Amino acid sequence: MEFVIKISQFLLSLSLLIILHELGHFVPAKAFKTRVEKFYLFFDVKFSLFKKKIGETVYGIGWLPLGGYVKISGMIDESMDTEQMAKEPQPWEFRSKPAWQRLIIMLGGVTVNFVLALIIYIFASFFYGDTDISAASIQDGYLIDNPLLTDLGFKTGDDVVAIGDYKIENVSDIKGNFIGAESVTIKRDGVEKTIQIPEDFLGQLSTSKDRSLFEIRMPFIFGRVGDSSVNKGVDLKEGDIIEGINGKKIKYFDQFAAVLDTLKGKSVTVNVLRGEERIEKALKVDDNGKFGIHPTGSYNRFEELGYLSITRKEYSFGESFGVGYNKFTSQISSYFVQLKLIFSPSTGAYKGVGGFKAIFDIFPDTWSWEAFWGITAFLSIMLAVLNLLPIPALDGGHVMFLLYEMVSGRKPGDKFMEYAQMVGFFILIALVLFANGNDIYKAIFG
């Protein structure tokens, strides 16, 4: 069921983005009386799942969910329809239109993606507000479980004070600013210390089996017993808090590992908080030093227990415009920083590039409209920025040649455009194979 929920969100988001992007090309093309031969969601290699001709346009759904397209008459695109291009230009063709009209048609898709993201951020701010965790409320620092971080000098219990020059106010500020960071300032035992981050840290993180950063420490709240657990059938209820072992009080889940490691194969008494009542239960420790119990709990529950404080902000409809705009511009800026790092080989960030599986993994396994719209807004920005890259076969490549034509007054020849399109197509195929190859590599070896 979890897979069904994730794949449903993934396909719905992808379909929405593709259709709206292609509409961004379709609407101005029709407005300038340019013939659109096809409008497709997904690619129809060899055959279509569905197609219907309405007027001069065939609308359809392909079987290959790698994108979508509109086929505009008289335009050298991924269809490589050289036969049509060999004929005399017709008034309804793309190539017959003034350069400024062609530019608007080509920029229509990315414009819609940017506008969509902005609208989502505005309305999401109004409907959902902002929820975060106050960094000052974290009592005993963060859990540092990744060897890459411990090798740099971080320890469990460290408080993150600043990343570079950015002062941390909320927990989300940490991950939001860590990409590309050169230093992190922590507070340990009341003393501040700055730890330098190596240039290739993102590359190391991308190829590491453990990609966790600074995690919130949590109490041991009982969720369920594993199927192969030595404690199968134990009398514990979901929500019970295990506070200690053999009378020794233990506050955080991460602290249990060291204690259980000394009790392998033994029976122990655990101290349990159930509601307002404190009771004792007998549990077994297996030969690996584990209970075989899966913890649970939400941040709302942790707040009730006094482990952290959640900040909640609500905005009026008028305020949502400013808040949404700030989120929109911040996300664009952040994504450009990521691209810069990816195209800088010394950072190793290119190792973290992912394909469709990486996008699929972003979606939660429980349905959340708030999460869905947030992810869709981010993907819309990502789609817009990537399409603006000056690579032939992408919108940015077409725009690059159109700008050259408008400035120089000379239109690139059809043969040149055909060759450029082929080169761009092979570049795109290489990028797709690289990104999805990374996904496969991580799935097998990660």
Phi, psi and chi 1 to 4 in degrees:
 res  aa     phi    psi   chi1   chi2   chi3   chi4
   1 MET       -  -38.3 -172.8   61.5 -176.7      -
   2 GLU   -61.7  -39.9  -67.5  176.2   -7.7      -
   3 PHE   -63.7  -41.2  173.8   79.6      -      -
   4 VAL   -61.2  -41.7  172.7      -      -      -
   5 ILE   -65.3  -44.4  -68.6  173.4      -      -
   6 LYS   -64.8  -46.7  -77.0  175.4   74.0   75.8
   7 ILE   -68.0  -32.3 -164.0   69.8      -      -
   8 SER   -65.8  -44.8  -62.8      -      -      -
   9 GLN   -64.8  -41.6  -67.7  178.8   92.0      -
  10 PHE   -60.4  -49.9  170.3   73.3      -      -
  11 LEU   -69.3  -37.6  -70.5  176.0      -      -
  12 LEU   -64.0  -45.8  178.0   59.8      -      -
  13 SER   -63.8  -47.1  179.0      -      -      -
  14 LEU   -61.0  -44.9 -166.6   64.8      -      -
  15 SER   -63.4  -43.9  -60.2      -      -      -
  16 LEU   -59.8  -45.9  178.8   67.0      -      -
  17 LEU   -66.0  -42.2  -67.7  173.8      -      -
  18 ILE   -66.0  -47.7  -67.8  169.2      -      -
  19 ILE   -61.1  -45.4  -70.5  171.7      -      -
  20 LEU   -68.5  -36.9  -69.2  177.4      -      -
  21 HIS   -62.0  -47.3  177.6   89.8      -      -
  22 GLU   -69.0  -31.7  -60.3  -52.7  -26.1      -
  23 LEU   -61.8  -32.6  -91.3  176.1      -      -
  24 GLY   -61.6  -30.0      -      -      -      -
  25 HIS   -84.4  -40.4  -64.2  -55.6      -      -
  26 PHE   -63.6  -47.7  178.8   86.1      -      -
  27 VAL   -62.8  -51.4  171.1      -      -      -
  28 PRO   -66.5  -31.1   19.3  -30.0      -      -
  29 ALA   -61.1  -46.5      -      -      -      -
  30 LYS   -67.1  -35.9  -62.1  -64.8  -77.3 -174.4
  31 ALA   -64.2  -32.2      -      -      -      -
  32 PHE   -94.9   16.9  -65.1  133.5      -      -
  33 LYS    57.8   42.5  -63.8 -178.7  171.0   29.2
  34 THR  -102.1  132.4  -49.8      -      -      -
  35 ARG   -73.5  130.9 -177.5  174.3  -65.9  174.5
  36 VAL  -109.8  115.2  179.6      -      -      -
  37 GLU   -82.4  -35.7  -61.0  173.8   15.9      -
  38 LYS  -139.8  147.9  -74.0 -174.5  174.3 -176.4
  39 PHE  -135.9  107.9 -173.1  117.6      -      -
  40 TYR  -125.0  134.9 -100.3   78.0      -      -
  41 LEU   -92.1  121.5  169.5   64.7      -      -
  42 PHE    70.8  167.5  -54.5  148.4      -      -
  43 PHE   -95.0  139.7  -68.2  112.4      -      -
  44 ASP  -104.3   55.9   56.6  -34.8      -      -
  45 VAL   -64.3  116.1 -178.0      -      -      -
  46 LYS    74.2  -41.9  -60.3  -62.9 -176.3 -176.8
  47 PHE  -153.7  165.0   68.9   91.9      -      -
  48 SER  -115.2  150.4  -54.8      -      -      -
  49 LEU   -76.1  -31.5  -62.4  177.3      -      -
  50 PHE  -156.9  142.1  164.1   83.8      -      -
  51 LYS  -157.2  146.6   64.1  178.4  178.9  179.1
  52 LYS  -152.2  130.7 -177.9  176.7  178.3   61.9
  53 LYS   -90.8  124.8 -171.8  170.5 -175.6  178.7
  54 ILE  -125.0  114.4  -57.7  175.1      -      -
  55 GLY    67.2 -127.6      -      -      -      -
  56 GLU   -97.0    0.9   61.2 -170.0   17.2      -
  57 THR  -114.7  134.8  -54.6      -      -      -
  58 VAL   -94.3  119.7  175.6      -      -      -
  59 TYR  -100.4  133.9  -60.4   86.6      -      -
  60 GLY  -157.7  171.9      -      -      -      -
  61 ILE  -124.4  122.6  -59.8  175.5      -      -
  62 GLY   -86.1  177.3      -      -      -      -
  63 TRP   -99.5  -14.2   63.2  -89.7      -      -
  64 LEU  -102.4  103.7 -171.8   61.9      -      -
  65 PRO   -80.8   57.8   31.3  -34.7      -      -
  66 LEU  -108.2   10.6  -62.8 -179.9      -      -
  67 GLY   146.7 -152.5      -      -      -      -
  68 GLY  -162.4  178.6      -      -      -      -
  69 TYR  -163.7  158.7   69.7   96.6      -      -
  70 VAL  -117.7  133.3  -72.4      -      -      -
  71 LYS   -98.1  111.6 -174.0  179.6 -174.4  -53.8
  72 ILE  -101.1  129.8  -60.0  174.1      -      -
  73 SER   -58.2  137.4  -64.7      -      -      -
  74 GLY    73.9   29.9      -      -      -      -
  75 MET  -132.4  131.7  175.1 -179.1  171.6      -
  76 ILE   -81.0  107.9  -61.8  176.1      -      -
  77 ASP  -133.8 -158.7   56.1   13.4      -      -
  78 GLU   -65.3  -16.3   59.2  -89.0    6.5      -
  79 SER   -73.4  -21.9   67.4      -      -      -
  80 MET    50.4   47.5  -63.4  -59.6  -69.5      -
  81 ASP   -81.2   76.9 -169.0   -9.0      -      -
  82 THR   -71.5  -25.1   54.7      -      -      -
  83 GLU   -63.4  -43.6 -176.5  178.2  -25.5      -
  84 GLN   -65.1  -40.0 -177.3 -172.5   68.7      -
  85 MET   -68.8  -20.0  -60.2  -58.1  -65.3      -
  86 ALA   -77.2  -15.9      -      -      -      -
  87 LYS   -83.7  168.1  -61.4  175.9 -178.1  177.4
  88 GLU   -64.9  137.7  -75.2  -64.0  -46.2      -
  89 PRO   -59.0  139.7  -22.0   33.0      -      -
  90 GLN  -108.4  153.9  -59.8  -61.3  -43.4      -
  91 PRO   -58.8  -27.6  -21.7   31.9      -      -
  92 TRP   -87.7    0.8   61.2   78.7      -      -
  93 GLU   -88.3  153.3  -70.1 -174.4  -22.1      -
  94 PHE   -56.7  -43.5  178.9   81.7      -      -
  95 ARG   -68.4  -16.3   55.4  179.9  166.4  166.2
  96 SER   -88.4   -9.4  -60.6      -      -      -
  97 LYS   -85.2  153.7  -57.2  -60.2  177.4 -178.1
  98 PRO   -58.3  152.6  -19.5   30.0      -      -
  99 ALA   -57.6  -37.8      -      -      -      -
 100 TRP   -67.3  -33.4   67.7  -89.9      -      -
 101 GLN   -70.0  -42.2  -69.2 -174.3    4.0      -
 102 ARG   -63.0  -36.0  -75.2  179.8  -81.7  138.6
 103 LEU   -64.6  -43.5 -177.1   63.2      -      -
 104 ILE   -63.0  -41.5  -69.4  174.0      -      -
 105 ILE   -61.4  -43.6  -67.4  170.8      -      -
 106 MET   -71.5  -31.9  -68.3  -43.2  -55.1      -
 107 LEU   -85.2   -6.7  -73.5  173.6      -      -
 108 GLY   -60.4  -40.5      -      -      -      -
 109 GLY   -64.1  -50.2      -      -      -      -
 110 VAL   -69.2  -32.1  -63.4      -      -      -
 111 THR   -61.7  -45.0  -59.7      -      -      -
 112 VAL   -61.9  -41.0  166.5      -      -      -
 113 ASN   -62.9  -42.5  -75.6  130.6      -      -
 114 PHE   -65.7  -44.4  -79.3  129.8      -      -
 115 VAL   -64.1  -40.8  171.6      -      -      -
 116 LEU   -58.8  -47.5  173.1   64.6      -      -
 117 ALA   -60.5  -43.5      -      -      -      -
 118 LEU   -61.9  -45.0  176.6   58.5      -      -
 119 ILE   -62.3  -42.5  -69.9  172.9      -      -
 120 ILE   -60.8  -45.8  -70.2  174.7      -      -
 121 TYR   -63.4  -37.3  -76.7  127.9      -      -
 122 ILE   -65.8  -51.5  -70.8  170.7      -      -
 123 PHE   -71.7  -33.1  -80.5   90.3      -      -
 124 ALA   -64.7  -38.2      -      -      -      -
 125 SER   -63.5  -39.0  -62.3      -      -      -
 126 PHE   -70.9  -46.6  176.0   64.8      -      -
 127 PHE   -78.7  -38.4  -77.3  106.7      -      -
 128 TYR  -108.5  -21.5  -56.7  116.7      -      -
 129 GLY    68.2 -156.0      -      -      -      -
 130 ASP  -126.2  132.1  -78.9  -30.9      -      -
 131 THR  -123.7  129.6  -58.2      -      -      -
 132 ASP  -148.9  176.5 -146.5  -36.3      -      -
 133 ILE  -114.8  125.8  -62.0  170.0      -      -
 134 SER   -65.6  123.9  168.0      -      -      -
 135 ALA   -63.8  -32.9      -      -      -      -
 136 ALA   -67.1  -20.8      -      -      -      -
 137 SER   -83.5  -10.5   70.4      -      -      -
 138 ILE   -71.8  114.7  -55.9  -61.9      -      -
 139 GLN   -76.0  -46.0  -61.2  176.3    4.3      -
 140 ASP  -122.9   36.6  -60.0  -60.7      -      -
 141 GLY    74.5 -170.5      -      -      -      -
 142 TYR  -105.2  158.7  -65.4   87.1      -      -
 143 LEU   -82.8  123.0  169.6   64.0      -      -
 144 ILE  -112.4  103.9  -49.8  -63.6      -      -
 145 ASP  -114.9   -5.7 -157.2   30.0      -      -
 146 ASN   -91.2  123.5 -169.4  -32.0      -      -
 147 PRO   -56.6  -29.8  -24.0   33.9      -      -
 148 LEU   -61.6  -37.7  -69.5  176.4      -      -
 149 LEU   -76.1  -41.3  -68.2  176.7      -      -
 150 THR   -65.5  -33.9   55.2      -      -      -
 151 ASP   -66.4  -26.7  -72.8  -13.6      -      -
 152 LEU   -80.6  -13.7  -69.1  177.1      -      -
 153 GLY   116.0    1.4      -      -      -      -
 154 PHE   -77.3  150.0  -66.5  100.0      -      -
 155 LYS  -136.4  150.2  -66.9 -177.8  179.2  179.2
 156 THR   -58.9  131.9  -68.2      -      -      -
 157 GLY   107.4  -11.5      -      -      -      -
 158 ASP   -68.3  139.9  -72.4  -13.8      -      -
 159 ASP   -97.3  133.4  -78.6  -46.2      -      -
 160 VAL   -88.9  115.9 -179.4      -      -      -
 161 VAL   -93.2  -42.8  177.3      -      -      -
 162 ALA  -154.5  152.2      -      -      -      -
 163 ILE  -120.2  112.0  -64.4 -179.0      -      -
 164 GLY    63.4 -126.1      -      -      -      -
 165 ASP   -95.7    0.4  -64.6  -32.1      -      -
 166 TYR   -87.4  119.3 -171.2   91.9      -      -
 167 LYS   -79.5  128.9  -59.2  -63.4 -178.4 -177.4
 168 ILE   -81.1  122.8  -59.9  -58.6      -      -
 169 GLU  -109.6  -39.1  -65.7 -177.0    5.5      -
 170 ASN  -123.0  157.7  -62.8  -54.8      -      -
 171 VAL   -61.0  -36.6  170.6      -      -      -
 172 SER   -64.1  -21.3   66.3      -      -      -
 173 ASP   -64.1  -25.6  -66.3  -23.3      -      -
 174 ILE   -68.4  -58.5  -61.8  175.0      -      -
 175 LYS   -67.6  -31.8  -69.4 -176.0  178.4  178.8
 176 GLY   -66.6  -24.3      -      -      -      -
 177 ASN  -113.5   -3.3  -70.9  -82.5      -      -
 178 PHE   -73.2  -31.0 -165.4   83.0      -      -
 179 ILE   -63.2  120.6  -65.5  175.8      -      -
 180 GLY    83.3    3.2      -      -      -      -
 181 ALA   -67.3  143.6      -      -      -      -
 182 GLU  -100.0  -22.3  -63.4  179.9   -2.7      -
 183 SER  -153.6  155.2   64.5      -      -      -
 184 VAL  -131.8  128.3  175.7      -      -      -
 185 THR   -99.2  125.0  -58.0      -      -      -
 186 ILE  -119.8  161.5   56.2  100.9      -      -
 187 LYS  -117.8  125.6 -178.6 -179.5  -72.8 -173.6
 188 ARG  -132.1  119.4 -177.4 -175.5  -60.3  160.9
 189 ASP    55.6   38.6  -60.1  -34.2      -      -
 190 GLY    82.0   -1.6      -      -      -      -
 191 VAL  -112.7  131.0  178.3      -      -      -
 192 GLU   -82.7  144.0  -71.6 -167.9    4.1      -
 193 LYS  -144.9  137.1  176.2 -178.1  179.2 -178.4
 194 THR  -104.5  126.7  -61.9      -      -      -
 195 ILE  -110.8  127.8  -62.9  176.5      -      -
 196 GLN   -81.5  139.3  -60.7  -60.1  -44.6      -
 197 ILE  -102.1  124.3  -53.0  -62.0      -      -
 198 PRO   -64.8  153.3   19.3  -29.7      -      -
 199 GLU   -60.7  -33.4 -174.2 -179.6   21.6      -
 200 ASP   -96.5   20.3   66.2  -20.2      -      -
 201 PHE   -60.9  -41.4 -179.6   79.6      -      -
 202 LEU   -61.5  -37.1  -73.0  179.5      -      -
 203 GLY   -65.0  -42.1      -      -      -      -
 204 GLN   -63.5  -41.9  -64.5 -179.6   46.4      -
 205 LEU   -64.7  -38.7 -173.7   66.2      -      -
 206 SER   -64.5  -33.6  -61.0      -      -      -
 207 THR   -97.5    1.5   55.0      -      -      -
 208 SER   -83.3  147.4  171.1      -      -      -
 209 LYS   -69.0  -31.1  -70.1 -175.1  177.1 -179.3
 210 ASP  -106.0  113.3 -173.1  -11.8      -      -
 211 ARG  -108.9   19.1  -60.8 -176.0 -176.0   96.7
 212 SER   -74.0  153.0   63.5      -      -      -
 213 LEU  -116.3 -108.0  -69.7  173.7      -      -
 214 PHE  -105.0  106.5  -57.4   91.0      -      -
 215 GLU  -100.3  148.2  -55.7  -64.7  -32.9      -
 216 ILE   -74.4  130.6  -66.8  176.3      -      -
 217 ARG   -74.5  140.3  -57.2  176.4   76.8 -176.7
 218 MET  -131.8  155.5   60.8 -176.5   70.1      -
 219 PRO   -73.0  167.6   26.5  -34.5      -      -
 220 PHE   -88.4   91.9 -165.9  158.5      -      -
 221 ILE  -100.2  123.1  -58.6  179.9      -      -
 222 PHE   -66.4  131.4  175.9   77.1      -      -
 223 GLY  -112.0  -66.1      -      -      -      -
 224 ARG  -157.1  165.0   63.2 -178.8  178.3   85.1
 225 VAL   -97.9  134.6  178.3      -      -      -
 226 GLY   -64.6  153.3      -      -      -      -
 227 ASP   -61.6  -32.6  -66.9  -26.0      -      -
 228 SER  -101.4   14.5   59.3      -      -      -
 229 SER   -71.1  146.5  171.9      -      -      -
 230 VAL   -71.9  -10.6  -67.7      -      -      -
 231 ASN  -104.8   25.0  -70.6  -61.7      -      -
 232 LYS   -58.0  127.2 -167.5   70.8  175.4  173.6
 233 GLY    88.5    8.0      -      -      -      -
 234 VAL   -64.3  148.1   68.1      -      -      -
 235 ASP   -86.9   71.4 -178.7   24.8      -      -
 236 LEU  -125.2  149.7  -74.4  174.9      -      -
 237 LYS  -113.3  147.8  -63.4 -179.9  179.5  179.6
 238 GLU   -57.1  129.3 -175.2  172.7  -10.7      -
 239 GLY   102.5  -14.2      -      -      -      -
 240 ASP   -60.6  137.7  -77.0   -8.8      -      -
 241 ILE  -106.2  120.6  -57.6  171.3      -      -
 242 ILE   -85.8  111.8  -58.8  177.8      -      -
 243 GLU   -98.4  -13.4  -65.6 -173.6  -50.0      -
 244 GLY  -175.9  173.9      -      -      -      -
 245 ILE  -129.6  126.8  -61.7  175.6      -      -
 246 ASN    52.1   40.3  -65.7  -24.5      -      -
 247 GLY    84.5   -8.2      -      -      -      -
 248 LYS   -86.9  118.2 -179.6 -179.8  179.2 -179.5
 249 LYS   -72.1  132.5 -169.8  171.1  179.1   61.7
 250 ILE  -130.6  123.9  -57.3  175.2      -      -
 251 LYS   -87.1  -40.5 -172.8  174.0 -177.4  179.6
 252 TYR  -117.1  150.8  -65.8  106.1      -      -
 253 PHE   -58.1  -40.5  178.7   78.1      -      -
 254 ASP   -65.7  -19.3   60.3   89.7      -      -
 255 GLN   -80.7  -13.8  -64.5  173.1  -36.5      -
 256 PHE   -69.7  -32.2  -82.7   83.3      -      -
 257 ALA   -57.3  -47.1      -      -      -      -
 258 ALA   -64.4  -37.9      -      -      -      -
 259 VAL   -70.4  -45.8  176.8      -      -      -
 260 LEU   -65.7  -27.5  -67.9  177.6      -      -
 261 ASP   -64.1  -23.6 -164.5   52.9      -      -
 262 THR   -91.5   -1.8   65.0      -      -      -
 263 LEU  -122.3   26.6  -60.8  169.5      -      -
 264 LYS   -57.8  131.2  -66.7  178.0 -179.8  178.3
 265 GLY    76.5    8.0      -      -      -      -
 266 LYS  -107.3  162.7  -62.9 -178.5  179.4  179.4
 267 SER   -97.4  140.0  -65.4      -      -      -
 268 VAL  -134.5  164.5  -62.5      -      -      -
 269 THR  -105.9  124.6  -61.2      -      -      -
 270 VAL  -104.9  143.4  -65.6      -      -      -
 271 ASN   -93.8  121.1  -49.5  101.7      -      -
 272 VAL  -119.6  135.3  177.4      -      -      -
 273 LEU  -102.4  115.5  175.7   63.6      -      -
 274 ARG  -119.5  103.0  177.2  175.5  -66.5  172.2
 275 GLY    66.9 -119.1      -      -      -      -
 276 GLU  -100.6   -3.1  -59.5  -64.1  -34.5      -
 277 GLU   -99.8  138.6 -179.7 -174.9    8.8      -
 278 ARG  -106.4  125.6  -77.6 -173.4  163.6   81.2
 279 ILE  -132.3  173.2   56.6  177.8      -      -
 280 GLU  -121.7  142.8  -67.5 -175.7  -12.8      -
 281 LYS  -135.0  149.4  -66.6  -71.5  179.3 -179.4
 282 ALA   -93.1  129.8      -      -      -      -
 283 LEU  -131.4  160.0  -68.9 -178.6      -      -
 284 LYS  -108.0  146.7  -63.9  177.6 -178.5  177.3
 285 VAL  -106.3  125.0 -177.4      -      -      -
 286 ASP   -76.9  179.7   65.2   22.9      -      -
 287 ASP   -69.5  -11.3  -66.6  -23.7      -      -
 288 ASN   -96.9    4.1  -64.7  -47.2      -      -
 289 GLY    76.6   37.7      -      -      -      -
 290 LYS  -134.9  155.6  -62.5 -177.7 -177.8  -60.2
 291 PHE   -83.8  -24.1  -77.2  140.8      -      -
 292 GLY    75.2   31.4      -      -      -      -
 293 ILE  -116.0  135.7  -69.2  174.4      -      -
 294 HIS   -95.1  125.0  -62.1  -80.3      -      -
 295 PRO   -77.0  167.1   28.9  -33.5      -      -
 296 THR  -146.1 -170.0 -172.5      -      -      -
 297 GLY   124.8  150.6      -      -      -      -
 298 SER  -118.1  164.4   65.7      -      -      -
 299 TYR   -63.3  -29.4  -69.5  139.1      -      -
 300 ASN   -63.4  -40.2  -73.2  -28.5      -      -
 301 ARG   -66.7  -40.4  179.5   65.1  173.3  137.2
 302 PHE   -63.7  -35.0  -59.9  158.0      -      -
 303 GLU   -66.1  -41.9 -176.8 -179.5   39.3      -
 304 GLU   -59.3  -35.0  -68.6  172.3    3.6      -
 305 LEU   -83.9   -5.0  -64.8  169.1      -      -
 306 GLY    86.4   17.2      -      -      -      -
 307 TYR   -82.5  -22.1  -76.7   82.4      -      -
 308 LEU  -161.9  171.4   48.5   81.4      -      -
 309 SER  -124.4  130.3  -65.3      -      -      -
 310 ILE   -95.9  130.3  -62.1  175.7      -      -
 311 THR   -97.2  134.0   60.2      -      -      -
 312 ARG  -127.7  128.8  -61.1  172.4  177.2   86.6
 313 LYS  -124.7  136.5  -66.9 -178.3 -179.4  178.7
 314 GLU  -116.9  147.3  -66.1 -177.4   -5.1      -
 315 TYR  -125.4  144.7  -54.6  103.1      -      -
 316 SER   -72.0  167.3   67.5      -      -      -
 317 PHE   -60.7  -39.3 -172.7   63.3      -      -
 318 GLY   -65.5  -43.3      -      -      -      -
 319 GLU   -64.5  -29.9  -69.0  172.9  -32.5      -
 320 SER   -62.8  -28.1  -61.4      -      -      -
 321 PHE   -65.1  -45.8  -78.5   84.0      -      -
 322 GLY   -68.2  -42.9      -      -      -      -
 323 VAL   -64.6  -46.0  173.2      -      -      -
 324 GLY   -62.5  -40.0      -      -      -      -
 325 TYR   -63.9  -41.5  176.7   77.8      -      -
 326 ASN   -63.6  -40.0  -71.4  -23.9      -      -
 327 LYS   -65.1  -41.1  -68.3  178.1 -178.4  177.3
 328 PHE   -61.0  -51.6  170.8   70.7      -      -
 329 THR   -67.6  -35.6   54.2      -      -      -
 330 SER   -65.1  -40.3  175.6      -      -      -
 331 GLN   -68.9  -38.5 -167.8   62.8  -98.5      -
 332 ILE   -63.3  -46.7  -69.6  176.3      -      -
 333 SER   -59.5  -43.7  175.5      -      -      -
 334 SER   -62.6  -40.4  174.9      -      -      -
 335 TYR   -69.3  -35.8 -168.0   63.9      -      -
 336 PHE   -65.1  -36.3  -88.0  109.7      -      -
 337 VAL   -62.2  -43.3  169.1      -      -      -
 338 GLN   -62.0  -43.2  -66.9  178.0   48.3      -
 339 LEU   -62.7  -41.2  -82.2 -178.9      -      -
 340 LYS   -60.1  -41.7 -179.3 -178.3  177.1 -177.8
 341 LEU   -67.5  -39.5  -67.8  170.4      -      -
 342 ILE   -62.8  -38.5  -71.8  169.9      -      -
 343 PHE   -87.0    8.3  -73.8  108.4      -      -
 344 SER  -108.2   98.9  -59.2      -      -      -
 345 PRO   -53.6  -31.5  -24.9   35.0      -      -
 346 SER   -64.7  -23.3   58.9      -      -      -
 347 THR   -79.9  -22.1   67.2      -      -      -
 348 GLY    70.8    7.6      -      -      -      -
 349 ALA   -64.6  -23.9      -      -      -      -
 350 TYR   -60.5  -22.6   63.0   87.5      -      -
 351 LYS   -67.7  -19.7  -61.3  174.6 -175.3  176.7
 352 GLY   -92.5   -0.7      -      -      -      -
 353 VAL   -63.7  132.3  172.3      -      -      -
 354 GLY  -123.5  164.1      -      -      -      -
 355 GLY  -107.2 -139.4      -      -      -      -
 356 PHE   -67.9  -32.9  -72.0   98.6      -      -
 357 LYS   -66.8  -38.9 -176.9 -178.0 -179.8  -60.1
 358 ALA   -61.8  -40.3      -      -      -      -
 359 ILE   -67.2  -43.5  -63.9  173.3      -      -
 360 PHE   -56.6  -41.5  169.4   80.0      -      -
 361 ASP   -68.1  -18.9  -72.1  -20.9      -      -
 362 ILE   -66.7  -33.4  -63.5  173.6      -      -
 363 PHE   -73.4  140.5  -69.9   92.5      -      -
 364 PRO   -72.2  159.9   27.1  -33.8      -      -
 365 ASP   -91.1    7.3   51.6   19.7      -      -
 366 THR  -122.7  144.4   56.1      -      -      -
 367 TRP   -72.9  124.9 -165.7  -79.9      -      -
 368 SER  -140.7  113.7  165.7      -      -      -
 369 TRP   -64.9  -34.2  -78.5  111.6      -      -
 370 GLU   -62.3  -47.2 -177.3  177.0   -0.5      -
 371 ALA   -66.3  -40.5      -      -      -      -
 372 PHE   -58.7  -48.6  172.4   83.4      -      -
 373 TRP   -69.7  -34.7  -70.8  117.4      -      -
 374 GLY   -63.5  -44.2      -      -      -      -
 375 ILE   -67.6  -40.8  -66.1  169.0      -      -
 376 THR   -62.9  -39.6  -60.5      -      -      -
 377 ALA   -62.6  -44.1      -      -      -      -
 378 PHE   -63.0  -44.7  167.1   72.7      -      -
 379 LEU   -64.7  -33.0  -67.2  177.8      -      -
 380 SER   -65.3  -41.4 -167.1      -      -      -
 381 ILE   -65.4  -43.5  -72.0  174.0      -      -
 382 MET   -59.8  -45.0 -176.8  180.0   76.9      -
 383 LEU   -62.6  -41.7 -179.9   61.1      -      -
 384 ALA   -65.1  -47.7      -      -      -      -
 385 VAL   -64.6  -44.6  172.4      -      -      -
 386 LEU   -63.9  -36.6  -69.8  177.7      -      -
 387 ASN   -69.5  -20.6  -97.8  -75.2      -      -
 388 LEU   -84.4   -7.6  -82.3  176.8      -      -
 389 LEU   -61.0  136.8  -67.1  177.4      -      -
 390 PRO   -74.8   57.7   30.0  -35.8      -      -
 391 ILE  -110.0  124.3  -61.0  173.6      -      -
 392 PRO   -53.5  142.0  -25.1   33.9      -      -
 393 ALA    93.8  -19.3      -      -      -      -
 394 LEU   -98.7  162.2  -72.6  178.7      -      -
 395 ASP   -55.1  -39.1  -64.9  -14.5      -      -
 396 GLY   -62.2  -34.3      -      -      -      -
 397 GLY   -66.6  -43.9      -      -      -      -
 398 HIS   -62.7  -41.3  -71.2  -74.9      -      -
 399 VAL   -63.4  -39.9  168.1      -      -      -
 400 MET   -59.0  -46.3  175.8  177.5   63.4      -
 401 PHE   -70.1  -33.9  -67.7  126.0      -      -
 402 LEU   -66.8  -40.8  -81.1  168.1      -      -
 403 LEU   -64.8  -38.9  -69.3  175.7      -      -
 404 TYR   -60.0  -43.9  166.2   79.6      -      -
 405 GLU   -63.2  -42.4  177.5 -175.0  -16.6      -
 406 MET   -68.8  -33.5  -65.0  171.8   74.7      -
 407 VAL   -80.7  -44.7  171.3      -      -      -
 408 SER   -87.4  -22.4   68.2      -      -      -
 409 GLY    80.2    4.7      -      -      -      -
 410 ARG  -116.5  129.3  -64.6 -168.6  -59.6  -87.5
 411 LYS   -89.9  129.2 -173.1  176.8 -179.2  179.1
 412 PRO   -57.8  142.6  -22.5   33.1      -      -
 413 GLY   -67.3  157.3      -      -      -      -
 414 ASP   -62.2  -38.7  -72.3  -14.4      -      -
 415 LYS   -64.6  -43.3  -85.8  -65.7  178.5 -172.9
 416 PHE   -59.1  -43.9  172.0   80.9      -      -
 417 MET   -64.8  -36.0  -68.4  -61.2  -67.7      -
 418 GLU   -63.5  -46.8  -73.9  175.5   24.8      -
 419 TYR   -65.1  -41.6  -69.2  135.5      -      -
 420 ALA   -62.5  -40.6      -      -      -      -
 421 GLN   -62.8  -40.6 -171.8   74.7   13.6      -
 422 MET   -64.7  -44.1  -71.4  175.3   62.4      -
 423 VAL   -61.4  -46.0  170.2      -      -      -
 424 GLY   -60.7  -39.6      -      -      -      -
 425 PHE   -62.0  -44.2  179.7   75.2      -      -
 426 PHE   -66.9  -35.4  -75.5  119.3      -      -
 427 ILE   -62.6  -44.0  -68.6  174.0      -      -
 428 LEU   -62.9  -44.6  -75.3 -178.2      -      -
 429 ILE   -59.0  -42.6  -70.7  -65.1      -      -
 430 ALA   -62.4  -42.5      -      -      -      -
 431 LEU   -65.6  -41.7  -69.5  174.2      -      -
 432 VAL   -63.3  -43.7  168.8      -      -      -
 433 LEU   -65.1  -39.6  -70.7  174.6      -      -
 434 PHE   -64.1  -48.5  175.0   74.7      -      -
 435 ALA   -63.0  -47.5      -      -      -      -
 436 ASN   -75.1  -26.9  -71.7  -78.2      -      -
 437 GLY   -64.8  -37.6      -      -      -      -
 438 ASN   -59.8  -42.5  -96.2   -6.3      -      -
 439 ASP   -58.7  -46.5  -76.7  -14.3      -      -
 440 ILE   -64.5  -43.0  -64.8  170.2      -      -
 441 TYR   -59.9  -44.9  178.9   84.6      -      -
 442 LYS   -67.0  -35.3  -69.9  171.5 -173.1  173.8
 443 ALA   -66.3  -34.4      -      -      -      -
 444 ILE   -86.0  -45.9  -63.6  173.5      -      -
 445 PHE  -108.6  -11.2  -59.3  104.2      -      -
 446 GLY   -86.4      -      -      -      -      -
